[in-house]
Amino acid sequence: MVNTKSTIQEQPQQGIVEPAPDIPTGKEYYIPHKGVVRENAESTKLRIVYDASAREKDNQPSLNDCLHPGLPHQNRLWDILVRSRFYPVLLTGDLKKAFLQVRIKKEERDSLRFHWKPPSSSKTTILRFTRALFGMTYSPFLLGGVINKHLNTWESHHPKLIKEIRDGLYVDDLMTGGETVELTAVKKVITTEVFKDATFTVHKWHSNASELETTSDPSSEELSYAKQQLGGTKPSEGKLLGLPWNREEDTISVIIQSDQTETTKRGVLSHLAKIYDPLGLVSPVTLIGKQLYRDICDSKQPILSVTLHAFGDASTKGVSAAVYAVVHQDQGVTQQLISAKSRLAKKSLTIPRLELVAGHMAVNLVANVQAALSVQSYSTHCWLDSTVALYWIKGQGEYRQFVSNRVNKIQQHEYVSWHHVPTEDNPADLGSRGGNVVDNNLWNHGPTWLSDTAKWPPDIILEPTPETMTEAKVKREVLSVAVPKQDALHHVLINHPLPRGLRIGAWVWRFVHNCRGKPLKRSGPINTEEIQQQQLFWIKQAQQSALQLANFEEDKLQLNPQYNDQKVLECRGRIMGEYPIYLPDEHPFTAKLVFNAHLSTLHGGVGLTMAKIREKYWVPRLRRLVKKLRGAFYKTIGNGTVRWPELEQVVLDVEVALNNSPLSYLEDDIQLPVLTPNSMLSINPNYLTELQAHHEPEDDLRKRAKFLLKCKVLCGKDGQQNT
């Protein structure tokens, strides 16, 4: 701690750190730091390490995550080592505290803040770095850019030496040399002068010529960036960019460690990764290790079958699941624990619900294990000791949301077979209650009968119980009637014949038009244009309601309806110019239109009424609609003695008689209803009842003849009285 205190207290004097202002000038980041003790160092055993990769939270970036590392300025390691082998006199050195010689812009220094609390004070001080910090991803880029910029200023004075310095630099490590000791000594002096001009100090000079070596100041005994990255150990040990260098014999070596550990694929691969041989000096040895690793990977024992078994259990303490693999090979059958999982149980859940959660956990765990295996298992089984949870999983009932959601997720794994296991044979019971797993055969290997299907527990019959029915979904039926939204005009259309409804609507629209204060107010009788506008309004209303009907999509495919200039749907067929207007068969306007066509054809048949409608309109399922409306007439006279064609002929005869009758004066009462042709055709509803009351039981033909004669007489009298 004393060394750390002196180091940090010296840095403000050297301008490396400064007190942080109370008001930050940029983005803030506080770098954690700690002391690292290096026992193998001859001096400076305690070093301060700043962690710029630390994150406040896992989902938040660190300082290094926000920095771009930049392009690499350093030379290739392999190139430097190859060139070093051609120097008769080899000279190496490194730049002392190289990163701390690069200044940081003032507005960016708040990102390099750190807390410091001296041992003798209880107050915490906030400091910030003014120089590039060792440990940041972009520091090597900044250092390389500064050195290259500085070497450009000296290139005109010593072009050959500057090129050698560029080629021999690896971050802050320098490697150069010469033909003789004298020539190398001159290079050493000039190189020191060149870097001193940029306040860089080259120290730790090492060479295979002892007269060129210099002793470092013990207070500055510190590993360079390159030595730390390449695995340097003691600063006094000779190293050539990570390779051990015997300066007296001028030899380099490759260290291959020998560990007496159990031989595994991971161990072999780890030994190969520890061999640092960038020049490939011992590649024949490493080739043997690589071949050994390949042989280990290729020597696979054939597996006849793999069966996965997942056990689940729950208690008031926790929920657990365990997956076991039963492997059949030529050497025998083995069963072993593959993976397990335990977690605390929620206090608000009942035991049956917790058992269902355990089943869900078991099926998810075994699915993950199966996905991770390179061998496809033949069968997968899940075991539970809860009959309630098994009833829910295997059943087809409807349950409450908690149970229903988990049952649906479990049933998505259709390849899993579910079984019942006694509690004493369930290894997940230990995981749900807690306990010791050392030398526990049930936990480590599963039940002894697991590999022999003949010894499996027999399947039990699952029946509903009060516990299973507590989670049954309560069904509630709500009956509702959809009533279409209707305004006053709809009631006018429904309760009046079509011509009268159109005229009433035209009067309403005229009133609305005149109330809006438009300059051209309408007056006088209703004209044909207003009637047509009202008819167009109802056509659009009917078509708008058809867009929400289920039959419209089918009609759309068959009739190809398209909008014309008036925004009215027309059925576009192959005959040009013949585009009937589309009308749905379920709208009241269509029914009124068909009824009016039936009257205009003098109560014609189905074919005649359909032909009249299709002169201008196209109504899907028109025949059914016409028959439906004609059926209303049959319901009106259904109790009569005569048939409809016979009564229809009587009505026509009465209409002819009325048309030939002259009009006569009645009285001056203006309250009487207006006399129209419909008044001439109206028949007293009691006539049919009166006629039926007069006839006597006779044969059918005679009864109908007398009924028609009586009808003509009564209608004739009524017509004469009304005229």
BELCORFEN-V525207 format. One record per residue. N is the residue number from 1. RES is the residue in one letter. OMEGA is omega in radians with two decimals (NA if undefined). Layout:
N/RES/OMEGA
N/RES/OMEGA
//
This chain:
1/M/3.10
2/V/3.10
3/N/3.11
4/T/3.14
5/K/-3.11
6/S/-3.14
7/T/-3.11
8/I/3.12
9/Q/3.11
10/E/-3.05
11/Q/3.05
12/P/3.10
13/Q/3.13
14/Q/3.14
15/G/-3.13
16/I/3.08
17/V/3.12
18/E/3.08
19/P/3.14
20/A/3.12
21/P/3.13
22/D/3.12
23/I/-3.09
24/P/3.11
25/T/3.14
26/G/-3.14
27/K/-3.07
28/E/3.00
29/Y/-3.11
30/Y/-3.04
31/I/3.04
32/P/-3.14
33/H/3.12
34/K/3.10
35/G/3.13
36/V/-3.12
37/V/3.09
38/R/-3.08
39/E/-3.09
40/N/3.11
41/A/3.13
42/E/3.07
43/S/-3.10
44/T/-3.10
45/K/-3.13
46/L/3.10
47/R/3.10
48/I/-3.11
49/V/3.11
50/Y/-3.06
51/D/3.10
52/A/3.10
53/S/-3.13
54/A/3.11
55/R/3.06
56/E/3.06
57/K/-3.09
58/D/-3.09
59/N/3.12
60/Q/-3.08
61/P/3.02
62/S/3.12
63/L/3.14
64/N/3.09
65/D/-3.11
66/C/-3.10
67/L/3.06
68/H/-3.08
69/P/3.14
70/G/3.13
71/L/-3.14
72/P/3.08
73/H/-3.06
74/Q/3.10
75/N/3.07
76/R/-3.11
77/L/-3.09
78/W/-3.14
79/D/-3.11
80/I/-3.13
81/L/3.12
82/V/-3.14
83/R/-3.11
84/S/-3.11
85/R/-3.14
86/F/3.08
87/Y/3.03
88/P/3.07
89/V/-3.08
90/L/-3.11
91/L/3.12
92/T/3.09
93/G/3.09
94/D/-3.11
95/L/-3.08
96/K/3.12
97/K/-3.01
98/A/-3.08
99/F/-3.09
100/L/3.07
101/Q/-3.12
102/V/-3.11
103/R/3.11
104/I/3.10
105/K/-3.06
106/K/-3.10
107/E/3.14
108/E/-3.04
109/R/3.13
110/D/3.06
111/S/-3.10
112/L/3.13
113/R/3.02
114/F/3.13
115/H/3.09
116/W/3.11
117/K/3.14
118/P/-3.13
119/P/-3.08
120/S/-3.08
121/S/3.10
122/S/-3.11
123/K/3.12
124/T/-3.14
125/T/3.09
126/I/3.10
127/L/3.06
128/R/-3.12
129/F/3.02
130/T/-3.10
131/R/3.08
132/A/-3.00
133/L/3.05
134/F/-3.11
135/G/3.07
136/M/-3.03
137/T/-3.08
138/Y/-3.13
139/S/3.08
140/P/3.11
141/F/3.12
142/L/-3.13
143/L/3.12
144/G/3.11
145/G/3.13
146/V/-3.13
147/I/3.12
148/N/3.10
149/K/3.14
150/H/-3.14
151/L/3.09
152/N/-3.14
153/T/-3.13
154/W/-3.04
155/E/3.14
156/S/-3.14
157/H/-3.11
158/H/-3.04
159/P/-3.09
160/K/-3.13
161/L/3.13
162/I/3.09
163/K/3.10
164/E/3.12
165/I/3.10
166/R/-3.08
167/D/-3.08
168/G/-3.12
169/L/2.96
170/Y/-3.05
171/V/-3.13
172/D/3.05
173/D/-3.10
174/L/3.12
175/M/3.13
176/T/-3.13
177/G/-3.13
178/G/-3.12
179/E/-3.10
180/T/3.13
181/V/-3.13
182/E/3.14
183/L/3.12
184/T/3.12
185/A/3.10
186/V/3.11
187/K/3.13
188/K/-3.12
189/V/-3.12
190/I/3.13
191/T/3.10
192/T/-3.14
193/E/-3.13
194/V/-3.10
195/F/3.10
196/K/3.10
197/D/3.11
198/A/-3.13
199/T/3.00
200/F/3.11
201/T/3.09
202/V/-3.14
203/H/-3.09
204/K/3.08
205/W/3.08
206/H/-3.10
207/S/3.02
208/N/2.99
209/A/-2.99
210/S/-3.12
211/E/3.12
212/L/-3.10
213/E/3.08
214/T/-3.13
215/T/-3.13
216/S/3.04
217/D/-3.11
218/P/-3.14
219/S/-3.14
220/S/-3.14
221/E/-3.07
222/E/3.13
223/L/3.07
224/S/3.14
225/Y/-3.11
226/A/-3.13
227/K/3.12
228/Q/-3.14
229/Q/-3.07
230/L/3.00
231/G/3.06
232/G/-3.14
233/T/3.14
234/K/3.11
235/P/-3.12
236/S/-3.13
237/E/3.14
238/G/-3.13
239/K/2.97
240/L/-3.14
241/L/3.06
242/G/3.12
243/L/3.09
244/P/-3.05
245/W/3.05
246/N/-3.03
247/R/-3.14
248/E/-3.14
249/E/-3.13
250/D/3.13
251/T/3.02
252/I/-3.05
253/S/3.09
254/V/-3.08
255/I/3.04
256/I/-3.10
257/Q/-3.14
258/S/3.13
259/D/3.12
260/Q/3.14
261/T/3.14
262/E/-3.08
263/T/3.08
264/T/3.10
265/K/3.12
266/R/3.13
267/G/3.11
268/V/3.14
269/L/3.11
270/S/3.11
271/H/3.13
272/L/-3.12
273/A/-3.11
274/K/-3.12
275/I/-3.14
276/Y/-3.10
277/D/-3.10
278/P/-3.13
279/L/3.13
280/G/-3.10
281/L/-3.14
282/V/-3.12
283/S/3.06
284/P/3.13
285/V/-3.14
286/T/3.10
287/L/3.11
288/I/3.10
289/G/3.12
290/K/3.11
291/Q/3.09
292/L/3.12
293/Y/3.11
294/R/-3.14
295/D/3.12
296/I/-3.14
297/C/-3.10
298/D/-3.08
299/S/-3.14
300/K/3.07
301/Q/-3.11
302/P/3.11
303/I/-3.10
304/L/3.14
305/S/3.08
306/V/3.10
307/T/-3.14
308/L/3.12
309/H/3.12
310/A/3.12
311/F/3.11
312/G/3.11
313/D/-3.13
314/A/3.05
315/S/3.11
316/T/3.14
317/K/-3.04
318/G/3.11
319/V/-3.05
320/S/3.05
321/A/-3.13
322/A/-3.11
323/V/3.14
324/Y/3.11
325/A/3.04
326/V/-3.03
327/V/3.10
328/H/3.10
329/Q/3.11
330/D/-3.13
331/Q/-3.13
332/G/-3.11
333/V/3.08
334/T/3.06
335/Q/-2.99
336/Q/3.05
337/L/-3.14
338/I/-3.10
339/S/3.13
340/A/-3.12
341/K/3.11
342/S/3.08
343/R/-3.13
344/L/3.13
345/A/3.07
346/K/-3.09
347/K/-3.08
348/S/-3.07
349/L/3.07
350/T/-3.13
351/I/3.09
352/P/3.09
353/R/3.10
354/L/3.08
355/E/3.08
356/L/3.05
357/V/3.08
358/A/3.08
359/G/3.09
360/H/3.11
361/M/-3.12
362/A/-3.10
363/V/3.07
364/N/-3.13
365/L/-3.14
366/V/3.07
367/A/3.09
368/N/3.11
369/V/-3.14
370/Q/3.11
371/A/-3.13
372/A/-3.11
373/L/3.05
374/S/3.12
375/V/3.13
376/Q/-3.12
377/S/3.14
378/Y/-3.11
379/S/-3.14
380/T/-3.07
381/H/3.04
382/C/-3.04
383/W/3.05
384/L/3.07
385/D/3.13
386/S/3.11
387/T/3.13
388/V/3.13
389/A/3.10
390/L/3.11
391/Y/3.11
392/W/-3.06
393/I/-3.10
394/K/-3.08
395/G/-3.14
396/Q/-3.09
397/G/3.09
398/E/-3.04
399/Y/3.11
400/R/-2.93
401/Q/-3.10
402/F/-3.12
403/V/-3.07
404/S/-3.12
405/N/-3.10
406/R/3.08
407/V/3.12
408/N/3.12
409/K/3.12
410/I/-3.10
411/Q/3.04
412/Q/3.08
413/H/-3.03
414/E/-3.09
415/Y/-3.08
416/V/3.05
417/S/-3.06
418/W/-3.10
419/H/3.07
420/H/-3.14
421/V/3.05
422/P/-3.07
423/T/-3.12
424/E/3.10
425/D/-3.10
426/N/-3.13
427/P/3.14
428/A/3.10
429/D/3.08
430/L/3.13
431/G/-3.13
432/S/-3.11
433/R/-3.11
434/G/3.14
435/G/-3.10
436/N/-3.11
437/V/-3.14
438/V/-3.13
439/D/3.09
440/N/-3.05
441/N/-3.14
442/L/3.14
443/W/-3.05
444/N/-3.05
445/H/-3.12
446/G/3.12
447/P/-3.10
448/T/-3.10
449/W/-2.99
450/L/-3.08
451/S/-3.12
452/D/-3.09
453/T/-3.14
454/A/-3.11
455/K/-3.14
456/W/3.08
457/P/-3.14
458/P/3.09
459/D/-3.13
460/I/3.11
461/I/-3.11
462/L/-3.13
463/E/3.13
464/P/3.12
465/T/3.08
466/P/3.13
467/E/3.13
468/T/-3.09
469/M/3.10
470/T/3.13
471/E/3.12
472/A/-3.10
473/K/3.11
474/V/-3.11
475/K/3.09
476/R/-3.13
477/E/3.12
478/V/-3.14
479/L/3.14
480/S/3.13
481/V/3.12
482/A/3.14
483/V/3.14
484/P/3.13
485/K/-3.11
486/Q/3.08
487/D/-3.09
488/A/-3.14
489/L/3.08
490/H/3.11
491/H/3.08
492/V/-3.12
493/L/-3.08
494/I/-2.99
495/N/-3.13
496/H/3.03
497/P/-3.06
498/L/-3.14
499/P/-3.14
500/R/3.12
501/G/3.11
502/L/-3.14
503/R/3.10
504/I/3.10
505/G/3.11
506/A/3.08
507/W/3.12
508/V/-3.13
509/W/3.07
510/R/3.12
511/F/3.12
512/V/3.14
513/H/-3.12
514/N/3.13
515/C/-3.14
516/R/3.06
517/G/3.10
518/K/-3.03
519/P/-3.11
520/L/3.11
521/K/-3.08
522/R/3.13
523/S/3.14
524/G/-3.14
525/P/3.07
526/I/-3.11
527/N/-3.08
528/T/-3.13
529/E/3.12
530/E/3.08
531/I/3.14
532/Q/3.08
533/Q/3.10
534/Q/3.10
535/Q/3.09
536/L/3.10
537/F/-3.13
538/W/3.08
539/I/3.13
540/K/3.10
541/Q/3.13
542/A/3.13
543/Q/3.12
544/Q/3.11
545/S/-3.13
546/A/-3.12
547/L/-3.11
548/Q/-3.12
549/L/-3.13
550/A/-3.11
551/N/-3.04
552/F/-3.13
553/E/3.09
554/E/3.09
555/D/-3.12
556/K/3.13
557/L/-3.07
558/Q/-2.97
559/L/-3.14
560/N/-3.13
561/P/3.11
562/Q/-3.10
563/Y/3.05
564/N/-3.10
565/D/-3.14
566/Q/-3.13
567/K/3.11
568/V/-3.14
569/L/3.08
570/E/3.11
571/C/-3.09
572/R/3.09
573/G/-3.11
574/R/-3.14
575/I/-3.10
576/M/3.08
577/G/3.13
578/E/-3.09
579/Y/3.13
580/P/-3.14
581/I/-3.13
582/Y/3.06
583/L/3.09
584/P/-3.08
585/D/-3.06
586/E/-3.10
587/H/3.14
588/P/-3.14
589/F/3.12
590/T/3.13
591/A/3.10
592/K/-3.14
593/L/3.13
594/V/3.12
595/F/3.11
596/N/3.08
597/A/3.11
598/H/3.11
599/L/-3.12
600/S/3.08
601/T/3.12
602/L/3.11
603/H/3.13
604/G/-3.12
605/G/-3.10
606/V/-3.11
607/G/-3.13
608/L/3.11
609/T/3.13
610/M/3.12
611/A/3.12
612/K/-3.14
613/I/-3.02
614/R/2.99
615/E/-3.08
616/K/-3.02
617/Y/3.00
618/W/-3.10
619/V/3.06
620/P/3.13
621/R/-3.06
622/L/-3.10
623/R/3.12
624/R/-3.14
625/L/3.14
626/V/3.12
627/K/3.13
628/K/-3.14
629/L/3.07
630/R/3.10
631/G/3.10
632/A/3.09
633/F/3.13
634/Y/3.09
635/K/-3.13
636/T/-3.09
637/I/-3.05
638/G/-3.13
639/N/-3.12
640/G/-3.12
641/T/-3.03
642/V/3.06
643/R/-3.09
644/W/3.13
645/P/-3.14
646/E/3.11
647/L/3.13
648/E/3.12
649/Q/3.10
650/V/-3.14
651/V/3.13
652/L/3.12
653/D/3.14
654/V/-3.13
655/E/3.10
656/V/3.14
657/A/-3.13
658/L/-3.14
659/N/3.13
660/N/-3.10
661/S/3.09
662/P/3.09
663/L/-3.14
664/S/-3.11
665/Y/3.10
666/L/3.12
667/E/-3.05
668/D/-3.11
669/D/-3.10
670/I/-3.14
671/Q/3.13
672/L/3.13
673/P/-3.13
674/V/-3.13
675/L/-3.14
676/T/3.06
677/P/3.11
678/N/3.11
679/S/3.10
680/M/-3.04
681/L/-3.10
682/S/-3.12
683/I/3.12
684/N/-3.12
685/P/-3.12
686/N/-3.12
687/Y/-3.07
688/L/3.10
689/T/-3.14
690/E/3.14
691/L/-3.12
692/Q/3.13
693/A/-3.07
694/H/-2.99
695/H/-3.13
696/E/-3.12
697/P/3.09
698/E/3.12
699/D/-2.95
700/D/-3.11
701/L/-3.13
702/R/3.13
703/K/-3.11
704/R/3.14
705/A/3.12
706/K/-3.12
707/F/3.14
708/L/3.13
709/L/3.12
710/K/3.14
711/C/-3.14
712/K/-3.12
713/V/-3.12
714/L/3.13
715/C/3.13
716/G/3.11
717/K/-3.12
718/D/3.12
719/G/3.13
720/Q/3.14
721/Q/-3.10
722/N/3.11
723/T/NA
//
